[in-house]
């Protein structure tokens, strides 16, 4: 039974690393985007999104390691990054004329 626990641990760690990668990607995108693009796209300000995404990345970072896991705070961080990537980023990219490949 110990091997099943180890497999579960490594699966959770892989998912936590993927989530952290998405959170960092969203944070970098928000930080590199012009400030005026956020209100022009009808979204909250750049400061709001960068602050939320820093918090999300921190929550994602805490999920890594032997004491981590995909707990409630980690899931909140994933949701914040998901909202940014699914709603805010496409609106800003469309406004700025950035193409998606």
Buried (B, 14 or more C-beta within 10 A) or exposed (E): EEEEEEEEEEEBBEBBEEBBEBBBBBBEBBEEBEEEBBEEBEBBEBEEBBEBBBBBBEBBBBBBEEEBBBEEBBEBBBEBBBBBBEEBBEBBBEBEEEEEE
